[in-house]
Amino acid sequence: MLKKFHHTDDDLDLVKKFSHSRDQKILGLLFERYMSLVYGVCLKYLKDREDAKDAVMEIYESLAHKLLNREIHNFKSWLYVTTKNHCLIKLRHSKSFKEIDDHLMEFEFVVHHHEEEDDMEENLKKLTKCIEELNPEQKTCINKFFLDKKSYKEISSLTSYNLNQVKSFVQNGKRNLKNCMEVQNE
Amino acid sequence: MNKNKPIDNERLIKYREGKLSPEEAYELERAALFSKFHEEAMEGLDSISAEALKADLASITRQIDKNKPSGSPLWKVAAVAALLILSGLSIFWLANQPANNEIALQKKEVEEEIISQKNTPQVESIEPTESGPQDDPDESSTAESPGAESSFDDQALDEIPITSDNQVSEKNLPGGTIIKNPQSSIAVDSGSSVLSENLSMSNQIRSFQSSDEEVIESLAESSYHEPMATEENSSVARQPEATFDEHTRAAGSAKNQVASDRQGGRKPPDNPYPTIGWDNYKKYLEENLQYPQEAIKNGISGTVKLSFVVKPDGTFENLRIKKSLGFGCDEEALRLIKEGPEWVGVKKPKKVKLEVLFE
């Protein structure tokens, strides 16, 4: 049904090949790697299957032009930003400008900065401490997820929480950990 | 982590159907946890059923497989785009009497005001500018006339029927058509593929409003023809007999307008503009912008607003960030301006505001 991805080329190789050959197949291959993510993001913002499908195609069709006109360092991040922008533009067409502007602002600043070159050991210490500070549910789920590498479903069957609870415990737990780490780093 | 790992659609569907092994499921969940892209995608995908997801992905794949973008070979698209970039889309505003519309460039007698919808995805530059037309045929800056009729937004653009005005367009546009209407003054380009591209890009730039800068007067009685080297589509509006008070102020935040005010007169410009012209300046910014690694890593996008004061000798000072984006974007915007083309100075030092878009 769907294309298999046996291509071993990484994204940037494909981008490069595409800009040399302009071969649409390469573009298709590249896009299909992330197609489901693009679709998912479109669904999230547009909240309508048909609109989201249209948006995916629009993004795909604009891809060639955009790729040829700028240098891409990380295709995936770039595609994400492009997708999000595209959806916001579409939303702007249908909703009031202000609302969306606010929306946009919101997520421009939501992204957290992450120090990368931190001292590993220091971090581990802080992390352990931060995990201890989580509430019991989050702590359980975080430990099972990150340390035991259990999937949500497994965690759910190991605990009394349902799948959605597990998911939100992990997500919120992770967010809390991040915040906690940031506070510690200040 | 999982940086470039392709997401196999089948895997995703199986995940939704609960058919993945725990290890595979874990991998996917973990990826979603560490990537905004995955996270938001999963959020969206979770809102529909596994069956719906399966059907939708299949239909998109089919479409992609058969649908070469725009149905035409890419080089054609690229050629058209290049043509548009090079020759620019000429935009007109027909004055009240269409009879006047010789397209000839009688710029000397004409004072005009243009509002154009620019689609440079990365940048928007935005000061009302006046300049001698011969100096700089490509120049454009922003302005919007106060009259509601001559303002437009993306929605309007969307709804505008594309008509072709042979009278005018044949002489100018490589494949472009123009809508003319003395009252609504909106011009839209032609090729639908280009159009959709334009629409999608146009919003990425938010307009920037000029503060209490100079009022630009538009006294034109006659029509004109304005070749503009725009990236794709541009639209122009002109207000024939009005004084443009605060025209930029009327700009809505979701639009971007670039207008150029050209004066037939020989007096020096009242507002500074780049020596290479606004369009080329935009092109410069767009082509030279290096998306900072940090910003990419963190999925940052948005605009950096900055301002500086151009002195009579064309140099500038007081370059500062008005709206910061962080993650290296501010520095990049400053670098672009600092290393960028020179400016045409004016009698008195004058502030210029610019927006650099990180898309």
Interface residues (C-beta under 8 A of the other chain):
Chain A: M1 L2 K3 F5 D10 D11 R22 Q24 L27 G28 F31 E32 R33 Y34 M35 S36 L37 V38 Y39 G40 V41 C42 L43 K44 Y45 K47 R49 A52 K53 V56 M57 E58 Y60 E61 S62 L63 A64 H65 K66 L68 R70 E71 H73 N74 F75 K76 S77 W78 L79 Y80 V81 T82 T83 K84 N85 H86 L88 I89 R92 H93 F97 K98 I100 D101 L104 E108 V111 H112 H113 H114 F145 K149 K150 S151 Y152 K153 E154 V170 Q171 K174
Chain B: K3 N4 P6 I7 D8 N9 E10 L12 G18 P22 E23 A25 Y26 E29 R30 L33 K36 F37 H38 E40 A41 M42 E43 G44 L45 S47 I48 A52 D56 L57 A58 S59 I60 T61 Q63 I64 D65 N67 K68 P69 S70 L74 W75 V77 A78 A81 P121 D154 Q155 D158 S193 S196 E197 L199 S200 M201 S202 N203 Q204 R206 G252 S253 A254 E286 E287 Q290 Y291 Q293 I296 K297 N298 G299 I300 S301 G302 L325 G326 F327 E359
